[in-house]
């Protein structure tokens, strides 16, 4: 009777070693592809935000929504964004003015932000007992029909405090509308992470800034880039670096952009 020859232990070890080597070679590439897919999903979300903003403005004589009540109607109440009990699908009574244009779209959370926010936590939400379970991850430029003009020196107030309509922004392709923001602060770049879905920046880099978690070099989450949708509706990659770059894209008034 003919006997069937099986694999020897050495042969099995060789095969396992080869598989391990192949996985080691392929895994970085697979991770890169996965992150790129997340990045594109975030871009797509912001593109939908741009469309929703356009619909809102068309229905409201060209006005921007108020930057503290566009998502939640409670204004600057902190840390709604990561609290599942404040999810607007289940609690529409908390919804702000733009929610009717966004509800049901499932475009409120960048998958990359979901991962890093859970890992990094919320530095602005001290004392909040709710776990960080991101619900909403995008923030509106506070200089568009907002109160961020109170953050600038008085000599610049008149240039932006009355900007409430798209038609008043002379450079709609250069001023961002919505963007991504970190949940943590970065020394020398900002002193605040997302807390109220409102991005208020100033040139001294002592307030908010764009996010830095996409395409992070060497996995340094403080040095990557993010996405933003601009008033004209286009989405592009932006960087908070060099310092003050967020301010460059936030200022809706005349050039030259003021610095202090």
QUIVEN-V221497 format. One record per residue. N is the residue number from 1. PHI is phi in whole degrees, -180 to 180 (* if undefined). BURIAL is I if it has 16 or more other ideal C-beta (glycine too) atoms within 10 Angstrom, else O. Layout:
<<N & PHI & BURIAL> <N & PHI & BURIAL>>
This chain:
<<1 & * & O> <2 & -77 & O> <3 & -94 & O> <4 & -87 & O> <5 & -83 & O> <6 & -96 & O> <7 & -78 & O> <8 & -82 & O> <9 & -61 & O> <10 & -64 & O> <11 & -63 & O> <12 & -63 & O> <13 & -64 & O> <14 & -64 & O> <15 & -63 & O> <16 & -62 & O> <17 & -64 & O> <18 & -63 & O> <19 & -62 & O> <20 & -62 & O> <21 & -64 & O> <22 & -63 & O> <23 & -64 & O> <24 & -62 & O> <25 & -75 & O> <26 & -83 & O> <27 & -58 & O> <28 & -58 & O> <29 & -66 & O> <30 & -67 & O> <31 & -63 & O> <32 & -64 & O> <33 & -65 & O> <34 & -63 & O> <35 & -67 & I> <36 & -64 & O> <37 & -65 & O> <38 & -63 & I> <39 & -60 & I> <40 & -68 & O> <41 & -63 & O> <42 & -66 & I> <43 & -62 & I> <44 & -63 & O> <45 & -58 & I> <46 & -68 & I> <47 & -62 & I> <48 & -67 & I> <49 & -63 & I> <50 & -63 & I> <51 & -65 & I> <52 & -62 & I> <53 & -64 & I> <54 & -63 & I> <55 & -62 & O> <56 & -61 & I> <57 & -63 & I> <58 & -61 & O> <59 & -85 & O> <60 & -131 & O> <61 & 55 & O> <62 & 82 & O> <63 & -74 & I> <64 & -79 & I> <65 & -68 & I> <66 & -70 & I> <67 & -70 & I> <68 & -100 & I> <69 & -131 & I> <70 & -68 & I> <71 & -106 & I> <72 & -112 & I> <73 & -85 & O> <74 & -96 & O> <75 & 66 & O> <76 & -87 & O> <77 & -64 & O> <78 & -77 & O> <79 & 66 & I> <80 & -74 & I> <81 & -64 & I> <82 & -111 & I> <83 & -106 & I> <84 & -61 & O> <85 & -72 & O> <86 & -109 & I> <87 & -65 & O> <88 & -76 & I> <89 & -68 & O> <90 & -96 & O> <91 & -131 & O> <92 & -63 & O> <93 & -68 & O> <94 & -94 & I> <95 & -73 & I> <96 & -90 & I> <97 & -70 & I> <98 & -91 & I> <99 & -59 & I> <100 & -57 & O> <101 & -91 & I> <102 & -117 & I> <103 & -62 & O> <104 & 81 & O> <105 & -84 & O> <106 & 63 & O> <107 & -120 & I> <108 & -94 & I> <109 & -140 & I> <110 & -72 & I> <111 & -60 & I> <112 & -68 & I> <113 & -62 & I> <114 & -56 & I> <115 & -68 & O> <116 & -73 & I> <117 & -68 & I> <118 & -65 & O> <119 & -75 & O> <120 & -88 & O> <121 & 78 & O> <122 & -119 & I> <123 & -74 & O> <124 & -93 & I> <125 & -116 & I> <126 & -60 & O> <127 & 88 & O> <128 & -77 & O> <129 & -77 & O> <130 & -73 & O> <131 & -67 & O> <132 & -79 & I> <133 & -125 & O> <134 & -52 & I> <135 & -111 & I> <136 & -140 & I> <137 & -126 & I> <138 & -109 & I> <139 & -126 & I> <140 & -98 & I> <141 & -61 & I> <142 & -72 & I> <143 & -86 & I> <144 & -100 & I> <145 & 52 & I> <146 & -130 & I> <147 & -115 & I> <148 & -64 & I> <149 & -63 & I> <150 & -70 & O> <151 & -88 & I> <152 & -106 & I> <153 & -56 & O> <154 & -57 & O> <155 & -68 & O> <156 & -104 & I> <157 & -59 & O> <158 & -63 & O> <159 & -76 & O> <160 & -133 & I> <161 & -66 & I> <162 & -103 & O> <163 & -76 & I> <164 & -126 & I> <165 & -122 & O> <166 & -59 & I> <167 & -65 & O> <168 & -86 & I> <169 & -91 & I> <170 & -79 & O> <171 & -127 & O> <172 & -62 & I> <173 & -85 & O> <174 & -120 & O> <175 & -119 & I> <176 & -78 & I> <177 & -105 & I> <178 & -130 & I> <179 & -153 & I> <180 & -91 & I> <181 & -141 & I> <182 & -72 & I> <183 & -97 & I> <184 & -133 & I> <185 & -94 & I> <186 & -131 & I> <187 & -55 & O> <188 & 88 & O> <189 & -120 & I> <190 & -161 & I> <191 & -127 & I> <192 & -151 & I> <193 & -108 & I> <194 & -58 & I> <195 & -140 & I> <196 & -138 & I> <197 & 57 & I> <198 & -137 & I> <199 & -101 & I> <200 & -114 & I> <201 & -121 & I> <202 & -141 & I> <203 & -64 & I> <204 & -71 & O> <205 & 61 & I> <206 & -119 & O> <207 & -130 & I> <208 & -96 & I> <209 & -154 & I> <210 & -58 & I> <211 & -71 & I> <212 & -136 & I> <213 & -97 & I> <214 & -82 & I> <215 & 51 & I> <216 & -68 & I> <217 & -68 & O> <218 & 59 & O> <219 & 62 & O> <220 & -86 & O> <221 & -66 & I> <222 & -89 & I> <223 & -126 & I> <224 & -88 & I> <225 & -128 & I> <226 & -151 & I> <227 & -112 & I> <228 & -147 & I> <229 & -104 & I> <230 & -98 & I> <231 & -60 & I> <232 & -78 & O> <233 & 100 & O> <234 & -83 & O> <235 & -112 & I> <236 & -147 & O> <237 & -76 & O> <238 & -132 & I> <239 & -131 & I> <240 & -75 & I> <241 & -100 & I> <242 & -70 & O> <243 & -54 & O> <244 & 92 & I> <245 & -66 & I> <246 & -61 & I> <247 & -61 & I> <248 & -57 & O> <249 & -88 & I> <250 & -90 & I> <251 & -68 & I> <252 & -95 & I> <253 & -85 & I> <254 & -70 & O> <255 & -87 & O> <256 & -73 & O> <257 & -67 & O> <258 & -69 & I> <259 & -131 & O> <260 & -150 & O>>
